Amino acid sequence: MMKINLKRLNKDYHFETVNERGDIVHLDNKTDAEPKGASPMDLLLRAIAGCSSIDIVMILKKQHLELEDLQVEVEGFREDGAVPNVFKKIQLNFLLKGEVPAAKAKRAVDLSMEKYCSVSKMLEKAAEINYAITLNGELIN
């Protein structure tokens, strides 16, 4: 079981969320003039990037392979004017750097996105999810 507590911090949309370990994440409405936190939909995109990245690093470490750098660019596409305005498509671009064979890098990303990433598996029920992998500046899939 996981548990999150949310507390409103102002008279508008600024909230603080805290998990059972005490980790704090601030939420706000992205349309606010000066948002003081991420929007809930923004957090979904961050979550899929983080979940898949943890998997990729873990899979490669088990093979005694270490990345020098891992970055993920995520874009979420929503239908204009729809209510609720859910993601219809999510595109992830994995940018990997290091002495890792291309086949092993591709396999690690594929395993994450197709089998292990809980966030990806949840979101794929609502949105089309696509991804590309670049290793040391070269597109490998």
SEMARPA-480207 format. One line per 3 residues: for each residue x, y, z of C-alpha. Coordinates in nm, 3 decimals. Each point is the difference from the previous one (the first is absolute). Layout:
REM residues N
X/Y/Z | ...
REM end
This chain:
REM residues 141
0.000/0.000/0.000 | 0.111/0.356/-0.071 | -0.139/0.308/0.172
0.013/0.369/-0.093 | -0.132/0.292/0.207 | -0.092/0.327/-0.171
-0.034/0.338/0.171 | -0.118/0.327/-0.155 | 0.258/0.279/0.050
-0.180/0.310/-0.131 | -0.343/0.121/-0.107 | 0.058/-0.114/-0.356
0.147/-0.323/-0.137 | 0.334/-0.044/0.180 | 0.013/-0.334/0.180
0.270/-0.194/0.181 | 0.004/-0.376/-0.022 | 0.200/-0.219/0.237
0.056/-0.374/-0.016 | 0.063/-0.235/0.294 | 0.379/0.061/-0.024
-0.048/0.376/0.025 | 0.082/0.081/-0.364 | -0.174/0.324/-0.099
-0.135/0.093/-0.343 | -0.180/0.328/-0.067 | -0.298/0.015/-0.236
-0.157/0.300/-0.165 | -0.231/0.090/-0.285 | 0.214/0.057/-0.310
-0.225/0.289/-0.102 | 0.083/0.192/0.318 | 0.205/0.316/-0.066
0.291/-0.123/0.212 | -0.039/-0.374/0.062 | 0.184/-0.129/0.305
-0.002/-0.364/-0.101 | -0.056/-0.251/-0.277 | -0.342/-0.068/-0.143
-0.145/-0.348/0.057 | 0.023/-0.076/-0.376 | 0.361/0.121/0.000
0.069/-0.247/0.281 | -0.133/-0.286/-0.213 | 0.258/0.075/-0.268
0.274/0.032/0.262 | -0.115/-0.330/0.151 | 0.029/-0.197/-0.324
0.346/0.148/-0.063 | 0.115/-0.082/0.353 | -0.151/-0.348/0.013
0.150/-0.108/-0.332 | 0.339/0.154/0.085 | 0.019/-0.191/0.327
-0.076/-0.322/-0.190 | 0.261/0.070/-0.269 | 0.276/0.074/0.250
-0.093/-0.308/0.204 | -0.007/-0.231/-0.303 | 0.337/0.124/-0.126
0.159/-0.015/0.348 | -0.102/-0.367/0.025 | 0.203/-0.051/-0.319
0.293/0.193/0.153 | -0.054/0.284/-0.248 | 0.008/0.361/0.116
-0.140/0.298/-0.188 | 0.193/0.326/0.004 | -0.319/0.196/-0.054
-0.372/-0.065/-0.034 | -0.252/0.261/-0.101 | -0.361/-0.036/-0.102
-0.206/0.252/-0.195 | -0.372/-0.059/0.042 | -0.284/0.164/-0.190
-0.365/-0.049/0.084 | -0.265/0.079/-0.259 | -0.353/0.085/0.110
-0.317/0.058/-0.198 | -0.077/0.375/-0.005 | -0.321/0.088/0.176
-0.072/-0.353/0.121 | -0.138/-0.053/0.350 | 0.165/-0.176/0.166
0.310/0.105/-0.190 | 0.197/-0.325/0.021 | 0.316/-0.092/-0.187
-0.078/-0.168/-0.331 | 0.364/-0.056/-0.095 | 0.331/0.002/0.188
0.339/0.008/-0.172 | 0.319/-0.080/0.193 | 0.347/0.057/-0.140
0.270/-0.184/0.195 | 0.345/0.156/-0.035 | 0.263/-0.243/0.127
0.374/0.049/0.015 | 0.267/-0.249/0.091 | 0.192/-0.313/-0.090
-0.311/-0.213/-0.037 | -0.066/-0.226/-0.300 | -0.291/0.132/-0.206
-0.189/-0.330/0.021 | 0.022/0.000/0.381 | -0.108/0.365/0.024
-0.297/-0.067/-0.228 | -0.093/-0.314/0.193 | 0.011/0.187/0.333
-0.232/0.273/-0.128 | -0.231/-0.251/-0.168 | -0.025/-0.207/0.320
-0.081/0.307/0.203 | -0.264/0.138/-0.233 | -0.160/-0.333/-0.093
0.025/-0.194/0.326 | 0.130/0.169/0.316 | -0.095/0.369/0.016
-0.318/0.010/0.210 | -0.076/0.357/-0.105 | 0.030/-0.084/-0.369
-0.221/-0.306/0.038 | -0.269/0.210/0.174 | 0.013/0.287/-0.249
-0.004/-0.224/-0.307 | -0.361/-0.087/0.086 | -0.095/0.361/-0.078
0.267/0.130/-0.239 | 0.211/-0.118/-0.290 | 0.361/-0.015/0.122
0.292/0.013/-0.240 | 0.371/0.029/0.064 | 0.331/0.048/-0.176
0.348/-0.086/0.123 | 0.317/0.193/-0.077 | 0.330/-0.146/0.116
0.310/0.221/-0.014 | -0.172/0.232/-0.246 | -0.121/-0.275/-0.236
-0.365/-0.106/-0.033 | -0.011/-0.376/0.063 | -0.366/-0.090/-0.048
REM end
